């Protein structure tokens, strides 16, 4: 029953603190899952059922349009929550697909069981609100960037947010996130190398949400 | 003390139900405010302090870039919550500006007072979580539309969501939301008229969030 306590605390401690009882209850719901590279956590059109707390690895959340084009909407790294919360809440066929970009380890549980539990101990309800708040802030920043930044500025922003991303994620996946071709991304990388730009992390407001 | 009960219930009932005590406490915080057309609720760079529950009218939330370009990120209608929740939470100078597109009536209160209160009665905490959840879903849909739809499809989506929007909002403001020129928007409107397309409302998943 208690085997996941360290991982849960690692994954969720930034959202709030647990009572020992809540930790036991949550631990009882969670299952450890290892996903292979390219494996799917969720496919478009399925009913989303699993909420996943990332322990290691990397995933992408993407939209696939009817004509087969893919648009990466977000990357999911260690410490993130995924499952496509929007689709988990909608109770409709999923709009998004989630795929592992690297072998990944997660704690997963059935979303409805998690929601039922999170309505009981106040500490879990607070953590759930904090998770939604964090995701809300990330989406606001994504809208801001899509509306006001050009593709090179969005590339710079991505490097500020995730300085190691180019070591971890394939170039064409990053290009899909930015809405550009791999050729354009290569040009941006060359431009940065020529200008000697560091990929220093920069805090964004959502960290305070 | 009790003068705002009907308006509060009108504005917030879809997010949850109140105990009589919570309604009295919330009513004591809220002030009725009437804004003129073009008046600002929040300007970029200010510290956001007011959360506003819209009773009537229309506002726009927009980003203004350093070179003076404006990008409408959202419209705010009756029943919506605004104040730029992202900026209210960030505790930093506001990234967004909020301006009335029509004379508007709101119930407003200091965000910190609202948060302090919403941590006390469980019913208010649930309502606050529902508000964040609704805003999260709206942002997910905005990201979806910006990534996967072309500007004509985004126009169609906007008409589905808000069938009366063209009667209420000036064309150039709608064009700014869609990221197109007024000339392009006129072309879309002509195309719809020629095709006899109705502006029928269509449910989106966020309604279930």
Interface residues (C-beta under 8 A of the other chain):
Chain A: X63 X65 X69 X71 X73 X85 X86 X87 X89 X90 X91 X92 X95 X125 X128 X129 X132 X133 X135 X136 X137 X139 X140 X142 X143 X144 X146 X147 X148 X179 X205 X206 X208 X209
Chain B: X63 X65 X69 X71 X73 X85 X86 X87 X89 X90 X91 X92 X95 X125 X128 X129 X132 X133 X135 X136 X137 X139 X140 X142 X143 X144 X146 X147 X148 X179 X205 X206 X208 X209
